[in-house]
Amino acid sequence: MNILQKTACTLSISVCTLTPVIMAQTANAAPATAQQATNNLVKQLSGIQSLSANFTQTTKLTSGKKQTNKPAPQHMNQTFTGTMKVARPGKFYWETLRPAKQTIVTTGKTVWIYDPDLQQAVKQSLDEQIANTPALLLSGNAQQIMQAYHISQPDAKKTYYSLTPKNREGAFNRLLISFGANNAPTTMILEDSMGQTTQVNFSNVKVNPTLNQSIFNFTPPKGTDIIEQ
């Protein structure tokens, strides 16, 4: 189950991996002001007009929040791999290849979540998903980001950010995102409202490649059960 599907379903990356690094690096660092952090992130994202990358994703229970007497969700502790493509404004393609196939596509107004094994496609409004779908940060516009999140930057000289949704009834509590060279995202970490953390690591990242726009046009295959939400 990938980060977008969890938002759409039960919750639709591991903090233990990135958070200690951030804390160690920022112990004596000067954080940016809220306005500076927002401006810096918007500038960072504005440099991305298109993006392609491979990803690996793992979800774990947050330390100290084990749910007793409940079986672990099927996706817990599994590593999912796949590819991602982004084109601004608002176009997003996320394909999980292993251990199971699933495709998520947004056309700019609609989000499609297609599961070929189930022959099922979920259709959702993108407007309703922007604050609850962290990966859409990479394809969303600056105004939506500023409206949806409180943004902090622990070290004004480092390109990693912490985002908390202004809507506290959303599906996640905090998002960490880190960037490398050429505005390339390297890691996204999500702490969700169910006591889980999900870490997505990006590799083979290409910033502003030429993409075939047809990949963002999704048509459910014949015989697909369509669920509108």
Sine and cosine of phi, psi and omega as CSV:
sin_phi,cos_phi,sin_psi,cos_psi,sin_omega,cos_omega
0.00,0.00,0.78,-0.62,-0.06,-1.00
-0.99,-0.14,0.07,-1.00,-0.16,-0.99
-0.89,0.45,-0.54,0.84,0.01,-1.00
-0.98,0.21,-0.62,0.79,0.00,-1.00
-0.91,0.42,-0.62,0.78,0.00,-1.00
-0.90,0.43,-0.55,0.83,0.08,-1.00
-0.90,0.43,-0.65,0.76,-0.07,-1.00
-0.97,0.23,-0.43,0.90,-0.07,-1.00
-0.94,-0.33,-0.95,-0.31,-0.03,-1.00
-0.97,0.25,-0.61,0.80,0.20,-0.98
-0.37,-0.93,0.95,-0.31,-0.26,-0.97
-1.00,0.09,0.00,0.00,0.00,0.00
0.00,0.00,0.00,0.00,0.00,0.00
0.00,0.00,0.72,-0.69,-0.02,-1.00
-0.84,0.54,-0.50,0.87,0.00,-1.00
-0.89,0.46,-0.34,0.94,-0.02,-1.00
-0.99,0.12,-0.74,0.67,-0.11,-0.99
-1.00,-0.09,-0.59,0.81,-0.09,-1.00
-0.85,0.53,-0.73,0.69,0.03,-1.00
-0.86,0.51,-0.56,0.83,0.03,-1.00
-0.91,0.42,-0.71,0.70,0.02,-1.00
-0.88,0.48,-0.71,0.70,-0.04,-1.00
-0.89,0.46,-0.64,0.77,0.00,-1.00
-0.92,0.40,-0.63,0.77,-0.05,-1.00
-0.97,0.24,-0.41,0.91,-0.10,-0.99
-0.96,-0.28,0.12,0.99,-0.03,-1.00
-0.83,0.56,-0.63,0.77,0.00,-1.00
-0.88,-0.47,0.33,0.94,-0.06,-1.00
-1.00,-0.01,0.39,-0.92,0.05,-1.00
-1.00,-0.08,0.90,-0.44,0.01,-1.00
-0.96,0.29,0.41,-0.91,0.09,-1.00
-0.98,0.22,0.43,-0.90,0.15,-0.99
-0.93,0.37,0.25,-0.97,-0.01,-1.00
-0.85,0.52,-0.66,0.75,0.00,-1.00
-0.93,0.37,-0.66,0.75,0.04,-1.00
-0.89,0.45,-0.69,0.73,0.00,-1.00
-0.88,0.48,-0.70,0.71,0.02,-1.00
-0.88,0.47,-0.74,0.68,0.00,-1.00
-0.88,0.48,-0.65,0.76,-0.03,-1.00
-0.92,0.40,-0.67,0.74,0.00,-1.00
-0.93,0.37,-0.67,0.74,0.03,-1.00
-0.87,0.50,-0.68,0.74,0.03,-1.00
-0.90,0.44,-0.65,0.76,0.01,-1.00
-0.87,0.49,-0.75,0.67,-0.03,-1.00
-0.95,0.32,-0.51,0.86,-0.01,-1.00
-0.91,0.41,-0.36,0.93,0.04,-1.00
-0.98,0.20,-0.11,0.99,0.01,-1.00
-0.97,-0.24,0.96,-0.27,0.08,-1.00
-1.00,-0.09,-0.47,0.88,0.11,-0.99
-0.46,-0.89,0.33,-0.94,-0.11,-0.99
-0.36,-0.93,0.62,-0.79,0.17,-0.99
-0.68,-0.73,0.55,-0.84,-0.04,-1.00
-0.26,-0.97,0.35,-0.94,0.24,-0.97
-1.00,-0.09,0.40,-0.92,0.02,-1.00
-0.63,-0.78,0.44,-0.90,0.23,-0.97
-0.82,-0.58,0.60,-0.80,-0.10,-1.00
-0.65,-0.76,0.72,-0.70,0.03,-1.00
-0.69,-0.73,0.66,-0.75,0.04,-1.00
-0.89,-0.46,0.70,-0.72,0.01,-1.00
-0.69,-0.73,0.31,-0.95,0.13,-0.99
-0.96,0.27,0.68,-0.73,0.05,-1.00
-0.90,0.44,0.64,-0.76,0.00,-1.00
-0.81,0.59,0.75,-0.66,0.05,-1.00
0.99,0.12,0.08,1.00,-0.03,-1.00
-0.83,-0.56,0.56,0.83,0.02,-1.00
-0.91,0.42,0.66,-0.75,0.01,-1.00
-0.99,-0.11,0.95,-0.30,-0.05,-1.00
-0.96,0.29,0.48,-0.88,0.06,-1.00
0.87,0.49,0.32,0.95,0.06,-1.00
-0.78,-0.62,0.76,-0.65,0.04,-1.00
-0.91,0.42,0.55,-0.84,0.01,-1.00
-0.92,0.39,0.64,-0.77,0.07,-1.00
-0.82,0.57,0.46,-0.89,-0.09,-1.00
-0.85,0.52,-0.54,0.84,-0.07,-1.00
-0.99,0.13,-0.14,0.99,-0.10,-0.99
-0.91,0.42,0.72,-0.69,0.07,-1.00
0.92,0.39,0.10,1.00,0.11,-0.99
-1.00,0.02,0.51,-0.86,0.06,-1.00
-0.97,-0.25,0.84,-0.54,0.01,-1.00
-0.96,-0.27,0.62,-0.78,0.01,-1.00
-0.78,-0.63,0.47,-0.88,0.02,-1.00
0.00,-1.00,-0.36,-0.93,-0.04,-1.00
-0.77,-0.64,0.42,-0.91,0.00,-1.00
-0.68,-0.73,0.58,-0.82,0.10,-0.99
-0.66,-0.75,0.63,-0.78,-0.04,-1.00
-0.71,-0.71,0.63,-0.78,0.14,-0.99
-0.61,-0.80,0.78,-0.63,0.06,-1.00
-0.99,0.10,0.53,-0.85,0.01,1.00
-1.00,-0.05,0.77,-0.63,0.24,-0.97
0.96,0.29,0.34,0.94,0.02,-1.00
-0.95,-0.30,0.73,-0.69,-0.16,-0.99
-0.54,-0.84,0.69,-0.72,0.02,-1.00
-0.72,-0.70,0.84,-0.55,-0.06,-1.00
-0.72,-0.69,0.91,-0.42,-0.05,-1.00
-0.84,-0.53,0.90,-0.44,0.13,-0.99
-1.00,0.08,0.78,-0.63,-0.06,-1.00
-0.96,-0.27,-0.58,0.82,-0.02,-1.00
-0.65,-0.76,0.58,-0.81,0.04,1.00
-0.99,0.14,-0.13,0.99,0.05,-1.00
-0.66,-0.75,0.46,-0.89,-0.04,-1.00
-1.00,0.04,0.64,-0.77,0.12,-0.99
-0.35,-0.94,0.61,-0.79,-0.01,-1.00
-0.83,-0.56,0.71,-0.70,0.07,-1.00
-0.83,-0.56,0.80,-0.60,-0.06,-1.00
-0.71,-0.70,0.70,-0.72,0.18,-0.98
-0.87,-0.50,0.71,-0.70,-0.02,-1.00
-1.00,-0.02,-0.01,1.00,-0.08,-1.00
0.93,-0.37,-0.46,0.89,0.03,-1.00
-0.82,-0.57,-0.42,0.91,-0.08,-1.00
-0.79,-0.62,0.61,-0.79,0.10,-0.99
-0.95,-0.30,0.81,-0.58,0.10,-0.99
-0.95,-0.31,0.73,-0.68,0.09,-1.00
-0.86,-0.52,0.94,-0.33,-0.14,-0.99
-0.92,-0.38,0.82,-0.57,0.04,-1.00
-0.91,-0.41,0.97,-0.23,-0.07,-1.00
-0.91,0.40,-0.53,0.85,0.00,-1.00
-0.91,0.42,-0.60,0.80,0.00,-1.00
-1.00,-0.01,-0.13,0.99,-0.10,-0.99
0.78,0.62,0.76,0.65,-0.09,-1.00
-0.70,-0.71,0.64,-0.77,0.06,-1.00
-0.75,-0.66,0.79,-0.62,0.06,-1.00
-0.99,-0.17,0.74,-0.67,-0.01,-1.00
-0.91,-0.41,0.81,-0.59,-0.03,-1.00
-0.72,-0.69,0.38,-0.93,0.10,-1.00
-0.98,0.21,0.75,-0.66,0.01,-1.00
-0.91,0.41,-0.57,0.82,-0.01,-1.00
-0.85,0.52,-0.57,0.82,-0.02,-1.00
-0.98,0.17,-0.27,0.96,-0.10,-0.99
-0.98,-0.19,-0.25,0.97,-0.20,-0.98
-0.86,0.50,-0.62,0.78,-0.03,-1.00
-0.99,0.15,-0.29,0.96,-0.06,-1.00
-0.95,-0.32,0.05,1.00,-0.07,-1.00
-0.84,-0.55,1.00,0.01,-0.11,-0.99
-0.84,0.55,-0.61,0.79,-0.05,-1.00
-0.90,0.44,-0.39,0.92,0.02,-1.00
-0.95,0.31,-0.14,0.99,0.13,-0.99
-0.81,0.59,-0.60,0.80,-0.10,-1.00
-0.95,0.31,-0.25,0.97,0.02,-1.00
-0.84,-0.54,-0.10,1.00,-0.02,-1.00
-0.98,0.22,0.10,-1.00,0.02,-1.00
-0.98,-0.18,0.30,-0.96,-0.12,-0.99
-0.87,0.49,-0.64,0.77,-0.05,-1.00
-0.89,0.45,-0.66,0.75,0.03,-1.00
-0.90,0.44,-0.65,0.76,0.00,-1.00
-0.89,0.46,-0.73,0.69,-0.01,-1.00
-0.90,0.44,-0.57,0.82,0.00,-1.00
-0.97,0.25,-0.50,0.87,-0.14,-0.99
-1.00,-0.05,-0.40,0.91,-0.17,-0.99
-0.74,-0.67,0.51,-0.86,0.32,-0.95
-1.00,0.01,0.77,-0.64,-0.12,-0.99
-0.88,-0.48,0.73,-0.69,0.10,-1.00
-0.76,-0.64,0.41,-0.91,0.00,-1.00
-0.73,-0.68,0.98,-0.18,-0.12,-0.99
-0.82,0.57,-0.55,0.84,0.04,-1.00
-0.75,-0.67,0.90,-0.44,-0.07,-1.00
-0.87,0.49,-0.30,0.95,-0.03,-1.00
-0.99,-0.14,-0.03,1.00,-0.05,-1.00
-0.90,-0.44,0.58,-0.82,-0.09,-1.00
-1.00,-0.09,0.87,0.50,0.20,-0.98
-0.70,-0.71,0.51,-0.86,-0.20,-0.98
-0.66,-0.75,0.46,-0.89,0.09,-1.00
-0.88,-0.47,0.78,-0.62,-0.04,-1.00
-0.84,-0.54,0.72,-0.69,0.11,-0.99
-0.84,-0.54,0.71,-0.70,-0.04,-1.00
-0.91,0.41,0.66,-0.75,0.10,-0.99
-0.93,0.36,-0.48,0.88,0.09,-1.00
-1.00,0.06,0.98,-0.21,-0.09,-1.00
-0.96,0.29,-0.09,1.00,0.04,-1.00
-1.00,-0.06,0.16,0.99,-0.01,-1.00
-0.96,0.29,0.00,-1.00,-0.11,-0.99
-0.99,0.13,-0.24,0.97,0.01,-1.00
-0.69,-0.72,0.37,-0.93,-0.10,-1.00
-0.99,-0.13,-0.58,0.82,-0.03,-1.00
-0.40,-0.92,0.54,-0.84,0.05,-1.00
-0.77,-0.63,0.75,-0.67,0.14,-0.99
-0.93,-0.36,0.70,-0.72,0.05,-1.00
-0.69,-0.73,0.70,-0.71,-0.04,-1.00
-0.84,-0.55,0.61,-0.79,0.00,-1.00
-0.88,-0.48,0.51,-0.86,0.08,-1.00
-0.95,-0.32,-0.56,-0.83,-0.02,-1.00
-0.93,0.36,0.50,-0.86,0.09,-1.00
0.86,0.52,0.55,0.83,0.02,-1.00
0.91,0.41,0.25,0.97,-0.04,-1.00
-0.97,0.24,0.83,-0.56,0.08,-1.00
-0.92,0.38,0.67,-0.75,0.00,-1.00
-0.94,-0.35,-0.60,0.80,-0.06,-1.00
-0.51,-0.86,0.63,-0.78,0.19,-0.98
-0.81,-0.58,0.72,-0.69,0.02,-1.00
-0.80,-0.59,0.80,-0.60,-0.04,-1.00
-0.90,-0.44,0.80,-0.60,0.19,-0.98
-0.98,-0.21,0.88,-0.48,-0.07,-1.00
-0.98,-0.18,0.10,-1.00,-0.07,-1.00
-0.99,0.17,0.04,1.00,0.01,-1.00
-0.95,-0.30,0.23,0.97,0.01,-1.00
0.98,0.21,0.43,0.90,0.02,-1.00
-0.88,-0.47,0.46,-0.89,0.13,-0.99
-0.81,-0.59,0.61,-0.79,-0.01,-1.00
-0.80,-0.59,0.78,-0.63,0.02,-1.00
-0.92,-0.40,0.78,-0.62,0.08,-1.00
-0.89,-0.46,0.85,-0.52,0.08,-1.00
-0.96,-0.29,0.75,-0.66,-0.01,-1.00
-0.98,-0.20,0.59,-0.80,0.05,-1.00
-0.65,-0.76,0.25,-0.97,-0.02,-1.00
0.76,0.65,0.69,0.72,-0.06,-1.00
-0.98,0.21,0.76,-0.65,0.08,-1.00
-0.86,-0.51,0.86,-0.50,-0.02,-1.00
-1.00,-0.08,0.77,-0.64,0.02,-1.00
0.87,0.50,0.70,0.72,0.12,-0.99
-0.98,0.21,0.26,-0.96,0.11,-0.99
-0.99,0.12,0.86,-0.51,-0.06,-1.00
-0.92,-0.39,0.56,-0.83,0.12,-0.99
-0.96,0.27,0.93,-0.38,-0.10,-0.99
-0.90,0.43,-0.26,0.96,-0.03,-1.00
-0.92,0.40,-0.35,0.94,-0.02,-1.00
-0.93,0.38,-0.31,0.95,-0.02,-1.00
-1.00,-0.03,0.01,1.00,0.04,-1.00
-0.98,-0.20,0.96,-0.27,-0.08,-1.00
-0.97,-0.23,0.76,-0.65,0.12,-0.99
-0.83,-0.56,0.88,-0.48,-0.02,-1.00
-0.85,0.53,0.73,-0.69,0.05,-1.00
-0.86,0.52,0.45,-0.89,0.02,-1.00
-0.84,0.55,0.71,-0.71,0.00,-1.00
1.00,-0.02,-0.03,1.00,-0.01,-1.00
-0.97,0.24,0.71,-0.70,0.08,-1.00
-0.99,0.16,0.88,-0.47,-0.06,-1.00
-0.98,-0.19,0.80,-0.60,0.02,-1.00
-0.90,-0.43,0.87,-0.50,0.01,-1.00
-0.99,-0.15,0.75,-0.66,-0.02,-1.00
-0.83,-0.56,0.00,0.00,0.00,0.00
